[in-house]
């Protein structure tokens, strides 16, 4: 009787171990699958162009003979920019940029800024060229200036004051 009882308990343990092992094996060997399709396209965009930063750094190509210093960044696409049919204004740190060319898919502008010393005399005068391209999948902002001194003055200006660029449609 003891032998039969031990045999039944041992058989229950063996059967339970076999089922637990099979369950553990199928759990650890689970295969991944895709239910539907995966769309990895960028679904983010802006309704109007806005860019703000606390500072920026101008770069210079080592073998560039034009002495051009630039800053470029890729941003979110703008939903409905149409320079051919609409009128836009560009603001840099809340100043309206007067010399602005609005093209069908881009905006180009120049901004002259004077830097003064503590006596009120002009120490430097820099021109910043602003170019915004509105592409189908992104917007590209490019700022350019000529000369290392101008780049240094502008970098310091944007470090002190930040930079905020807005493109607003005139309705």
C-alpha positions as a Python dict, from the first residue, in 0.01 Angstrom:
ca = {
    (1, 'X'): (0, 0, 0),
    (2, 'X'): (280, 240, 88),
    (3, 'X'): (452, 147, -230),
    (4, 'X'): (139, 218, -440),
    (5, 'X'): (83, 551, -265),
    (6, 'X'): (447, 654, -323),
    (7, 'X'): (422, 542, -683),
    (8, 'X'): (108, 756, -746),
    (9, 'X'): (261, 1065, -579),
    (10, 'X'): (582, 1017, -780),
    (11, 'X'): (381, 978, -1102),
    (12, 'X'): (185, 1299, -1024),
    (13, 'X'): (515, 1486, -968),
    (14, 'X'): (659, 1355, -1295),
    (15, 'X'): (347, 1445, -1497),
    (16, 'X'): (332, 1791, -1334),
    (17, 'X'): (703, 1842, -1410),
    (18, 'X'): (655, 1741, -1774),
    (19, 'X'): (363, 1983, -1823),
    (20, 'X'): (548, 2261, -1639),
    (21, 'X'): (859, 2202, -1853),
    (22, 'X'): (656, 2211, -2175),
    (23, 'X'): (480, 2531, -2062),
    (24, 'X'): (812, 2692, -1965),
    (25, 'X'): (971, 2589, -2296),
    (26, 'X'): (688, 2741, -2503),
    (27, 'X'): (695, 3059, -2290),
    (28, 'X'): (1070, 3109, -2333),
    (29, 'X'): (1063, 3022, -2703),
    (30, 'X'): (782, 3265, -2790),
    (31, 'X'): (820, 3407, -3139),
    (32, 'X'): (743, 3766, -3223),
    (33, 'X'): (500, 3855, -3497),
    (34, 'X'): (352, 4167, -3651),
    (35, 'X'): (-21, 4212, -3646),
    (36, 'X'): (-91, 4464, -3923),
    (37, 'X'): (177, 4692, -4067),
    (38, 'X'): (429, 4929, -3918),
    (39, 'X'): (439, 5285, -4052),
    (40, 'X'): (758, 5462, -3946),
    (41, 'X'): (698, 5793, -4125),
    (42, 'X'): (726, 6116, -3928),
    (43, 'X'): (378, 6224, -3828),
    (44, 'X'): (477, 6546, -3650),
    (45, 'X'): (452, 6893, -3800),
    (46, 'X'): (404, 7261, -3714),
    (47, 'X'): (116, 7483, -3821),
    (48, 'X'): (352, 7782, -3853),
    (49, 'X'): (729, 7811, -3834),
    (50, 'X'): (875, 7886, -3491),
    (51, 'X'): (1227, 7828, -3362),
    (52, 'X'): (1374, 7925, -3027),
    (53, 'X'): (1707, 7845, -2862),
    (54, 'X'): (1917, 7987, -2582),
    (55, 'X'): (2235, 7999, -2789),
    (56, 'X'): (2389, 7880, -3113),
    (57, 'X'): (2734, 7820, -3255),
    (58, 'X'): (2848, 7917, -3602),
    (59, 'X'): (3062, 7667, -3793),
    (60, 'X'): (3325, 7720, -4059),
    (61, 'X'): (3444, 7468, -4316),
    (62, 'X'): (3820, 7420, -4297),
    (63, 'X'): (3880, 7457, -4671),
    (64, 'X'): (3615, 7724, -4731),
    (65, 'X'): (3778, 8027, -4895),
    (66, 'X'): (3467, 8248, -4866),
    (67, 'X'): (3510, 8295, -4488),
    (68, 'X'): (3143, 8202, -4437),
    (69, 'X'): (3029, 8094, -4093),
    (70, 'X'): (2697, 7910, -4069),
    (71, 'X'): (2450, 7743, -3838),
    (72, 'X'): (2201, 7488, -3975),
    (73, 'X'): (1933, 7278, -3811),
    (74, 'X'): (1658, 7046, -3938),
    (75, 'X'): (1318, 7110, -3781),
    (76, 'X'): (964, 6979, -3810),
    (77, 'X'): (783, 7033, -4138),
    (78, 'X'): (534, 7318, -4169),
    (79, 'X'): (189, 7203, -4276),
    (80, 'X'): (68, 7467, -4517),
    (81, 'X'): (345, 7704, -4623),
    (82, 'X'): (277, 7852, -4967),
    (83, 'X'): (491, 8152, -5048),
    (84, 'X'): (345, 8180, -5398),
    (85, 'X'): (-9, 8253, -5278),
    (86, 'X'): (29, 8386, -4922),
    (87, 'X'): (214, 8676, -4762),
    (88, 'X'): (441, 8618, -4463),
    (89, 'X'): (636, 8824, -4211),
    (90, 'X'): (955, 8707, -4040),
    (91, 'X'): (1041, 8808, -3683),
    (92, 'X'): (1383, 8764, -3521),
    (93, 'X'): (1370, 8818, -3144),
    (94, 'X'): (1040, 9005, -3193),
    (95, 'X'): (1191, 9242, -3454),
    (96, 'X'): (1027, 9245, -3795),
    (97, 'X'): (1280, 9167, -4068),
    (98, 'X'): (1224, 9418, -4347),
    (99, 'X'): (1450, 9272, -4618),
    (100, 'X'): (1262, 8946, -4665),
    (101, 'X'): (1210, 8753, -4989),
    (102, 'X'): (926, 8501, -4974),
    (103, 'X'): (968, 8229, -5236),
    (104, 'X'): (720, 7945, -5305),
    (105, 'X'): (906, 7704, -5075),
    (106, 'X'): (1156, 7919, -4888),
    (107, 'X'): (1218, 8245, -4708),
    (108, 'X'): (1538, 8446, -4738),
    (109, 'X'): (1619, 8750, -4529),
    (110, 'X'): (1910, 8967, -4419),
    (111, 'X'): (1940, 9128, -4080),
    (112, 'X'): (2199, 9393, -3995),
    (113, 'X'): (2288, 9440, -3631),
    (114, 'X'): (2524, 9692, -3475),
    (115, 'X'): (2720, 9619, -3158),
    (116, 'X'): (2806, 9907, -2924),
    (117, 'X'): (3068, 9947, -2654),
    (118, 'X'): (3003, 10107, -2316),
    (119, 'X'): (3072, 10454, -2458),
    (120, 'X'): (2796, 10417, -2714),
    (121, 'X'): (3029, 10377, -3012),
    (122, 'X'): (2975, 10105, -3273),
    (123, 'X'): (3241, 9834, -3230),
    (124, 'X'): (3111, 9598, -3497),
    (125, 'X'): (2836, 9575, -3755),
    (126, 'X'): (2727, 9228, -3864),
    (127, 'X'): (2491, 9103, -4130),
    (128, 'X'): (2305, 8780, -4065),
    (129, 'X'): (2158, 8594, -4363),
    (130, 'X'): (1856, 8382, -4275),
    (131, 'X'): (1729, 8105, -4503),
    (132, 'X'): (1435, 7879, -4421),
    (133, 'X'): (1347, 7597, -4661),
    (134, 'X'): (1005, 7436, -4630),
    (135, 'X'): (1046, 7081, -4761),
    (136, 'X'): (787, 6804, -4773),
    (137, 'X'): (930, 6617, -4474),
    (138, 'X'): (1112, 6887, -4274),
    (139, 'X'): (1205, 7253, -4249),
    (140, 'X'): (1569, 7359, -4269),
    (141, 'X'): (1690, 7674, -4094),
    (142, 'X'): (2027, 7813, -4203),
    (143, 'X'): (2194, 8125, -4065),
    (144, 'X'): (2509, 8264, -4226),
    (145, 'X'): (2752, 8548, -4167),
    (146, 'X'): (3084, 8648, -4318),
    (147, 'X'): (3394, 8664, -4098),
    (148, 'X'): (3508, 8513, -3770),
    (149, 'X'): (3455, 8839, -3579),
    (150, 'X'): (3095, 8869, -3698),
    (151, 'X'): (3031, 8506, -3603),
    (152, 'X'): (3176, 8566, -3257),
    (153, 'X'): (2967, 8881, -3201),
    (154, 'X'): (2648, 8711, -3321),
    (155, 'X'): (2713, 8399, -3112),
    (156, 'X'): (2761, 8615, -2804),
    (157, 'X'): (2447, 8815, -2887),
    (158, 'X'): (2239, 8496, -2913),
    (159, 'X'): (2396, 8358, -2594),
    (160, 'X'): (2302, 8678, -2409),
    (161, 'X'): (1956, 8726, -2560),
    (162, 'X'): (1859, 8387, -2702),
    (163, 'X'): (1719, 8347, -3051),
    (164, 'X'): (1355, 8331, -3150),
    (165, 'X'): (1249, 8315, -3515),
    (166, 'X'): (882, 8326, -3614),
    (167, 'X'): (720, 8320, -3956),
    (168, 'X'): (365, 8454, -3946),
    (169, 'X'): (115, 8453, -4228),
    (170, 'X'): (-53, 8786, -4294),
    (171, 'X'): (-426, 8734, -4333),
}
